[in-house]
Amino acid sequence: MSDYVGAIDQGTTSTRFIVFDRSGRVNAVAQKEHEQIYPKPGWVEHNAEEIWQHTREVIAEAMAKGSLQPQDLSAIGITNQRETTVVWNRKTGEPVSNALVWQDTRVADYVSEMARGGGQDRFRGKTGLPLTTYFSALKIRWILEHVKGVRELAEAGDVIFGNIDTFLLWHLTGGNKGGVHITDVTNASRTQLMNLETLSWDQELLDAFGIPERMLPKIRSSSETYGLAKEPSIKNVAIAGILGDQQAALVGQTCFEAGEAKNTYGTGCFLLMNTGTRKVDSKSGLLTTMAYKLGEQPAHYALEGSIAITGALVQWVRDNLGLIEKSSEIESLARTVTDNGGVYFVPAFSGLYAPYWKDSARGVITGLTRYANKGHIARAVLEATAFQTRDVLEAMEKDSGIRLDVLRTDGGMVADELLMQFQADILDRPVVRPVTKDATTALGAAYAAGLAVGYFKDLKDLRANWAVDHTWEPNLNNKKRDEMYNLWKRAVTRSFDWAA
C-alpha cells in the first residue's frame, strides 16, 4: 500500500491538488485561480479548458513539491463546484461554450415558464429541489437552445454533458481516447434530473427539460474505482472517489451519523445535515439531496441550506469597491469599529437561495447614516454570512426535528475569528473549527478514494483523524441578539422582487 492519497479540489475560484497522509494531514499542495467571466449582468461563466489545464498543472506541481512519484499515491479523489455545467464534443474534447457557473441566473425566464406548469416545487418530490436558476438542467437546456447545432449533436451522442467532476475525470482517463464518462450520486442529485429514490436519470424529468439522455454520464457511487489516470505525473493511479464539494466537506468532517452537520464558508455558504438513509422532504425552503454513497453501502441523504454569496461578498468589497487589497484584511477593517453601526448588507447578487428562493431579489445595504463608515460596512459584510447561516440553521432544525448542539465549520472564511465569534453569538451555541479547516472538502474526496482501494479501513479510521482546533462560545445577551436578527430579517425583505 502506498503512503499517500490525493485529491483534486476544483472550486468556484480556484483549483487545488492536495496530497494527504493516513492521518489526514497535508503533505503537499498546489493551487491556481481561474478567470471569473461576467459577459452580462447575472451571467457567470468559466473557461472549462482553462480549468482542465490548471488541474494538470497543480497536480504536477504538488507531486514535484512532495518529491512524489505516481506509485506513492494509492488513489485520487475529485471534489468539485456543483451544478456548474459543461457541454463538450466527445470527439474533440472541446467545450461548445464556456461553462455556466452555478451562480449564473440567465435561465430565470425558463424558471418562470416551467413553474407555470406546476409551481416552483413541481419536481421537488422526485429531486428534492425547487425550480430555480441554481441547478444544471436548465443550464443544459440553455446551451442546447442557444449554441448553434448543439442539440443535433447531443441527440446524435456526439456532444456530452458533465459537471466539472465529469469533465475532469473524462480528460484524466483518456479524453477522446477512451475517457470515462461518469458522475457520482451527489453531483447527479444537483442536476435536477436524477430521481432521489432510484438514483437514476428520470425520463419524465428529461422530457420536461428537453434533454437527451445519451448526453448524460452514467451515475455511480461516490467511492469506487472509476478508471486509471493517463496524466504522466499520476499515471495509472486509480481515480476512486467523487463528491460534490459540500458533500465532500460533510465526509471530511466525518459527519456519518444522522443529525450531524457542518457549515462550509467559501464563495458561498453551505450547511448540510446528514439524515441517514432516510430522505427528509423539506417544508422550510431547504434542499433534500444526496449526502454520499460509499461503494455498495446504502445511500445517505442530507438536508442542505445553500447560500449563494458569502466569501464572494468579501471579494466584491475587495475588487469592486477597493476597500481592501486582500480578502484577509476584511477582519482588521471590521475591527476598527465596535459594532455594525446599524448597517445591514443583504448580498442577493444572484437572488436569494435557502430558505427564501427569490431569484428576483438583489443586493441591498440598509441602515446607512452619516455616522456609517467603511469599518461598519466591513462588519456588515461579515455579519451577513452569520445571519444567513442562522436563517438556514433554523429552517434545518424545523425540518429535521433535531436541535444542533454545536456547529462544525470549515472553509476559507473560518480563519476570520471575528466572524466565527459573531456566528456563535447570533446562533447562541458553540462553533467549532477543526484542525483541518481549509482543506476539508479535499480531505472528504481523499477519504472516499482511500476507502475504495483499502487505504482507509473503515469510517472508524476516518473519525479517529478528526480533531478540534478552536471552539467559540456565544457571548451576546438575548435582547441584543433578537434585536439584531429582527433588523436583519427586515433588511432581507427589502431585497425581494427588485428585479421583477
N, C-alpha and C positions, 0 to 999 in steps of 0.2 A: 504494500500500500504506500502510495506517495505521501509526501509530507504535508501538502497544501491542497486547498480548494480555491477556485477563483470565481469571481462574479463580475459580469458586465452590468453596470448600473446606468441605464440610459434614461436621463431625466429630461424635464422640460427645458432646462437651460444649459445642461452640460452632460458629458458622457465620462464615466469613470470605469477603470478596471481595477479591482481590488483583489489581492491575494490574502487569504486568511489561513491561520494555523488551526489546529484541532481545538484550541481553547477559544476560538472566535476572535483572536487578536489580529490586527492588521500587520502583514509582513511587508507588503509593497502596494503602492497606489500611484496611479497617474490619471489626470483629469484634463479635459478640454471643453471650453464653452463653444456653443454653436450660435449662428445668427438667428435672431428673432425677426421675422419678416411680417410687416403690417401694411399690406397693399391698400387697404381701405379701413375706415372705422369699423371695429368689430371683427375684422378678419385677422387671423393669426396663423402664420404658416412656418414650416421648417423645410429646409432642403434635406431630403432623406439621404441623398448621395453624400452630402457633407457629413451627416451623422454616421453613415457607414464608414467613411474614410477616417473619421475621428475615432471610431471604435477600433479599427485596425491599429491606429497609431498609439492609442492609450494601452492597448494590450501589449504591443511590442515594447513600449516604454516601461511599463510596470514590470514586465518579465526581465528586462535588462537591469532595472534598478535593484531587483531582488536577486540578480545573478541566477535566474531560474531557467531551466530547460523544460520543454513540454512534459517530459516524464516526471517532473517534480509535482505536477498537478494531477490529482485523482479525477477531478471533474470540474466543469464550469456551469454556473447558473446564469440566467438572464433575468433581470428585472427592468421594467420599462414604464415610461409615461403611458398611461392607459388612454383609450379612446382615440388618440391621435392616429389619423387614417392615411395609409399609404396604398396607392394602387400602382402596380408596375407591370411591365411587359415580361412575360415568362421567358421569352426567347432572348431578349437583350439585357434584362435586369434593370432597365432604366425606368424610373417612375414616370408616369404620364403627366404629373403635375407636382407642385410642391405638396408636402404633407399638410393636411388640415388638422391643426392642433386642437386638443380638447377644449381650449378656451374660445375657439372660433365660433361666432354667432351668425354666420351668413345664412344658415338654414332656418332662421326664425320664421320665415313665411311658410316653410314646409310644416313646421310645428303647428301653426295656426290651422293650416289646411287639413292636416291629419286629425287634429283634435276635434274638428267639426264632425268627424265621423264616429265619435265615441268618447270624447273628452280627453283630458290630459292623461288620465290613468287607463286608457283603453287597452294598453299592453302590460299593465303592472302585474296582473295575475300570473302571466307566464314569465315575465322577465324581471320583476321586482323593481322596474324603473318607470318613471313618468316620461311622457313625451317632452323633450327639451332639446336645446341645441347641443348638449353635452356629449351625447353618445355617438358611436361610429356609424350606425345605419344611415342616418340622414346625410352624413358627410359622404358616404359611398354614393348615395343617390345623387348628390350634387355633382360629384365628379362624373358619374355616368351620363348626366344630363347636360353638363356644361363643357366637357372636354371632347372635342370633335372625334368621332369614330370609336370612342372607348366602349360604349355599350355593345356595339357589334363584336368587338374583340373580346369583351368579357363573356358574352354569350357563346363565343367560339372556344372559350377556355384559354385564350392567348394572353389575357390580362387578368391578373390576380390581385387579391386584397390581403392586407395584413395590418395589424397594429405594429408598432416598432419591434416588438419581440419577434414576430413572424418574419419581418423584413430582414432583421439581423441574422436570425437562425438560417434562413434560406441562403443568404450570402455566405455565412460561415461554413455551411455544409456543402458548398459547391456551386451555389448560384444557378446559372443556366446550364451547368453541367451536373445535374442531379441533386440540386439543393432541396432540402426537406421543407415542405410547405405545411406547417402545423402551428397551432397555438395551444395554450392551456385553458383550463376551465375558467380561471379568474379573468383572463383577458377576454375570452369569448363572452363572459357574462356582462361585459361592458359595451358590447356592440348593439344590444337591444334586438339581437337576432337569435339568441340561444334560449331554449326552454330550460328554466332552472330545475325542473323535475327530471327531465330526460337527459340533460346535459348534452343535447344535440341541437343542431340548427333546426328551426321550426318552419315548416313550409308555409303556414299561414302568415307568419311574420315576413318571410322572404317575399311572398306575393304582395303583402301590404306595402312594403317598402320598395318593391320593384327591383330586387337584387337577385341575379342568377347564382344558384348555389355553387356552380362549378368554379366560381372565382374565389370561394371561401376556403380557408385552410381546414385541415382535419383537426378535431378537438381531442386533446389528450390530457392526462393528469398533469399535476404541477411538479411531479417528481418521478422521472423515469428517463432512461437514455433515449434521446431522440435521434442522435447521429453523432458522427465524429467530425471535429474541426479540420478544415483544409488549410487554414492560415498557417504559414510557416512557423511563427513564434509559439503556436499552441497545437501544432499538427498532431492529429489522431487523439487529442484529448476529448473525452465524452462530454457533449453538451447534454446535461441531465436534469436541469431544473428550469422552470419558467414560472414567474409570478408577477402579476401587475404590481406596480411599486407599493401601493398601500397594503395589499395582502402580504407582500414580502416583508414589510415592516412589522405586520402582525406576527408573522412567523419568526422574524428576527428578535422580537420582544418576547418570544416563547409564550404567546397567548393561546395556548392549546385547549384550555378548558372553557366551557360555556360561561359567559359572564365576564371573561377577561377582556380588557380593552386597551387600546393605545391611541395616541394622537400624534400625527406626524406634522411638523411645522416646516413646510418648504415653500415652493412657489405658491401653492395653495395649502389648505389645511384639511386633514382627513382623519376623522375619528371613526375607528372600526371596533365593533364588539363581536367577538366570536359567539354565535348562538348554537354551536354544536351541529349535530346532524339534522336539526330542526330548522326549517325555513320559516322565519318570522315575518309576516306581512306587516309593513309599516302603515300606521294610521296618522303619523305625525310628521310626514314630509321627509322621511329618511329613505334610503335605498336598501332593498334586500339584494344581496349579492353573494357570490361565492367567496369563501374565505381561503380555501385551498382543497386540493385532493392529493394526498400523498400516496402514490402508487396505486395499489389495489384496495387501499383502505377506503371506507365510506367518505363521501364528500362532506366538507364542513361549510356552513353558511355563516354570513355575517350581516349585521346592520351597519350601514355606513352613513355618516354625515359628511358631505363634501362641501368645502368652502373654496370658492374659486380664487380669491385674491387675499393672500396674507404676506408671505415674503415678497411677492411681486409688488406689493404696495411700497415696501421699503425700496425696491429697485426703482420704482416710479419716482419716488421722492428724490432718489439719487440722480437718475438720468433725465427726468423731465423737468424737475424743479431746481435741481442743482443745490439742494440744501445741505447735502453731504457728498463727500468724494468716494467713500467706501461704505458698503452696506453696514459694516460693523460699527460705524460711527453714529448710527441712529440711537443707540443706547446712551452714549455720553451726551448727545444733544438733548435727549428726553430728560436726562438727569439735571439739566440746567434749571428746571422748574420742579416744583413740589407736587403739582397735580396737573390735570389737563386744562385748567382754566375755563372749564365749561365747554370745551371744544370736543366734538364727536365727528369721526370720519367713517362714513359707510362706503367701502370700496367696491361698489357694484359696477365695476368697469365693464364686465361682460354679463350683466344681470346678477341676480342672487340665486345661489344654489340652496342647499338644505338650510333650514327646513321650509324656506319660503317658495322656491322655484318660480321666481319672477324674471322671465327673460327680458322684460321691458324696463326693469329697474336700472338706474345709472348712479354713479358715484355722487355723493354729496358730503359737504363739510358743513356742520351746523354749530350754532352757539358762538359764532365769531363776534368779538367786540374789539374796541381799540386796545384793550388790555392784552389780547392774544398775540403771541409771538411765535417764532419758528420752533422754540422748545415745546410749546403747547401742542403745535401741530405734530411734532415728532412723537410726543407722548400719546396723542390721539391715534397715531398710526399704529403704535404697538398695542394700545388697548383694544383697537378694532379686532385684532386677532383673538384676543382673550374673550371679548364679548361674543364674537361669532362662535367660538368654541362652546361657550355656555349655552347659546341658543341650541346648538346641536346636541349637547350632552343632556339637556332637559328633555328634548324630544326622544332621545335614545332610552332614557330611563322610563319614560312613559310607555314606549312601545314594548320594551323588554320586561318591564316589571322588576328590574334589578337596579338597586342603587349602587353606583360606583363608590367604593370607599377611598380609592386613590386613582389618580390619572397617571399612566405611564406615558412618557413623552420621548420623542426623538426628532431628528431633522436638524437642518442648519440653524434655525432660529432659537433652539434651546440653549445655545451659548449665551443668549441675552438674559442675564439674571434679573433685570428689571421686569421684563416680560413674564418670566417664569413666576416671580413673586406676585405680580398682579394677577396672573392666571389662578394661582392658589387663592388669592384674596377674593376674586369675583366668583369663583366656584364654591368657596367655603369648604375646601377639602385639600388634602396634601397633593402636591405634584412631584413626581419622581422622575429624575433623569438617570438613565443607566450609564454604565461605564462606556459601552459602545453606543455613542449618541448620534454621531453624524454619518454612520455607515450601516445603520440598522437595516435599511432596505437591501443593500448589497449582501449583508450577512444572511438575511432571510433566503435570498436566492442561492447563496452558497450552501446553506443548510439543506435546502430542497435537493440540490445537486449531490451533496455529500451523502444524504440518506439513500438516494437512488443507487449509488455504487458501493455502499457499505463503509464509506469513510467515517460516517457517524453511525453508531449502532442503532439508536432509537431516540425518541423525544426526551427521555431522561438525560441522555448525553447533552442535549441542547440546553435543557433547563439549567444544568449544572454550570453553564457558561454565563448565565445572566447575573449581573451584579449592579448594585446601586452606586451611582456616583454622588448624587446630591438630592436631598428632599427639601421642598419649600412648604412651610406650614402657613395656613391662612392667618392674616394679621390685619383685618379690617372689620370695623364694627358693623352690625347688621343694618343699622339705619343708613349709613353711608353706602353700603353695598347695594341696598334696594334702590336708593335714590339714583345712583349712577346707572344701574341696569335699566331702570324705568326711562331715564333720559336716552339711553342707547336705543331702546325699543321705539321711542318717539322718533328718533333720528332715522331709523330704518324705514319707518312708514313714509318719510319724506322722499325716499328714493324710488318709491313704487311708481310704475306706469310713466316714467319720464320719457321713454322712447316710443310710447304708444301712439 
